[in-house]
Amino acid sequence: MLRLPYLILPFVVNYMNGVVLLNGTRMISKVFHDIRNALVFGFIYLFIYGHNGQLDTLSRTAGAFC
């Protein structure tokens, strides 16, 4: 089963950073950029970690890029 919190956490962190640091159209463009990154991260999770159960490795990877 897909572990959603591991996929949502990087997006939430990036979104909150965008709200704090940016405003107006720059914030909107950053939100779309982060949505794309979250989708890419999700596909990487599905293909690499989906069937191996390496959630510790995934959480460390997410922490390194956030």
C-alpha positions as YAML, in Angstrom:
chain: A
units: angstrom
residues:
- id: 1
  name: MET
  ca: [0.00, 0.00, 0.00]
- id: 2
  name: LEU
  ca: [1.24, 3.46, -0.87]
- id: 3
  name: ARG
  ca: [2.47, 5.43, 2.13]
- id: 4
  name: LEU
  ca: [1.00, 8.87, 1.38]
- id: 5
  name: PRO
  ca: [2.57, 10.85, 4.24]
- id: 6
  name: TYR
  ca: [6.02, 10.19, 2.77]
- id: 7
  name: LEU
  ca: [4.83, 11.67, -0.53]
- id: 8
  name: ILE
  ca: [2.96, 14.63, 0.93]
- id: 9
  name: LEU
  ca: [5.60, 15.79, 3.42]
- id: 10
  name: PRO
  ca: [8.09, 17.26, 0.89]
- id: 11
  name: PHE
  ca: [5.26, 19.06, -0.89]
- id: 12
  name: VAL
  ca: [3.88, 20.51, 2.35]
- id: 13
  name: VAL
  ca: [7.33, 21.73, 3.42]
- id: 14
  name: ASN
  ca: [8.00, 23.33, 0.04]
- id: 15
  name: TYR
  ca: [4.52, 24.87, -0.06]
- id: 16
  name: MET
  ca: [4.95, 26.45, 3.36]
- id: 17
  name: ASN
  ca: [8.35, 27.82, 2.33]
- id: 18
  name: GLY
  ca: [6.72, 29.28, -0.77]
- id: 19
  name: VAL
  ca: [4.00, 30.98, 1.28]
- id: 20
  name: VAL
  ca: [6.59, 32.50, 3.62]
- id: 21
  name: LEU
  ca: [9.24, 33.51, 1.09]
- id: 22
  name: LEU
  ca: [7.29, 34.41, -2.05]
- id: 23
  name: ASN
  ca: [4.15, 36.32, -2.95]
- id: 24
  name: GLY
  ca: [1.85, 36.99, -5.90]
- id: 25
  name: THR
  ca: [2.57, 35.25, -9.20]
- id: 26
  name: ARG
  ca: [5.97, 34.03, -8.01]
- id: 27
  name: MET
  ca: [4.28, 32.02, -5.25]
- id: 28
  name: ILE
  ca: [1.72, 30.61, -7.70]
- id: 29
  name: SER
  ca: [4.44, 29.49, -10.12]
- id: 30
  name: LYS
  ca: [6.40, 27.92, -7.25]
- id: 31
  name: VAL
  ca: [3.31, 25.98, -6.14]
- id: 32
  name: PHE
  ca: [2.91, 24.50, -9.62]
- id: 33
  name: HIS
  ca: [6.63, 23.73, -9.72]
- id: 34
  name: ASP
  ca: [6.40, 21.92, -6.38]
- id: 35
  name: ILE
  ca: [3.33, 19.97, -7.52]
- id: 36
  name: ARG
  ca: [5.37, 18.71, -10.47]
- id: 37
  name: ASN
  ca: [8.25, 17.81, -8.14]
- id: 38
  name: ALA
  ca: [5.86, 15.97, -5.83]
- id: 39
  name: LEU
  ca: [4.53, 13.93, -8.76]
- id: 40
  name: VAL
  ca: [8.06, 13.06, -9.89]
- id: 41
  name: PHE
  ca: [8.94, 12.12, -6.31]
- id: 42
  name: GLY
  ca: [5.84, 9.92, -6.18]
- id: 43
  name: PHE
  ca: [6.79, 8.07, -9.35]
- id: 44
  name: ILE
  ca: [10.33, 7.55, -8.06]
- id: 45
  name: TYR
  ca: [8.81, 6.16, -4.86]
- id: 46
  name: LEU
  ca: [6.54, 3.78, -6.76]
- id: 47
  name: PHE
  ca: [9.24, 2.42, -9.05]
- id: 48
  name: ILE
  ca: [12.17, 2.22, -6.63]
- id: 49
  name: TYR
  ca: [10.75, 1.89, -3.13]
- id: 50
  name: GLY
  ca: [7.21, 0.70, -3.76]
- id: 51
  name: HIS
  ca: [7.82, -3.04, -3.37]
- id: 52
  name: ASN
  ca: [10.94, -3.03, -1.19]
- id: 53
  name: GLY
  ca: [9.56, -1.45, 1.97]
- id: 54
  name: GLN
  ca: [12.58, 0.84, 2.33]
- id: 55
  name: LEU
  ca: [10.64, 3.62, 4.04]
- id: 56
  name: ASP
  ca: [13.57, 4.64, 6.24]
- id: 57
  name: THR
  ca: [15.72, 5.24, 3.16]
- id: 58
  name: LEU
  ca: [12.90, 7.20, 1.56]
- id: 59
  name: SER
  ca: [12.35, 9.41, 4.60]
- id: 60
  name: ARG
  ca: [16.08, 10.17, 4.81]
- id: 61
  name: THR
  ca: [16.08, 11.05, 1.10]
- id: 62
  name: ALA
  ca: [13.08, 13.34, 1.55]
- id: 63
  name: GLY
  ca: [14.70, 15.00, 4.54]
- id: 64
  name: ALA
  ca: [17.90, 15.64, 2.58]
- id: 65
  name: PHE
  ca: [16.06, 17.50, -0.21]
- id: 66
  name: CYS
  ca: [13.73, 19.47, 2.05]
...
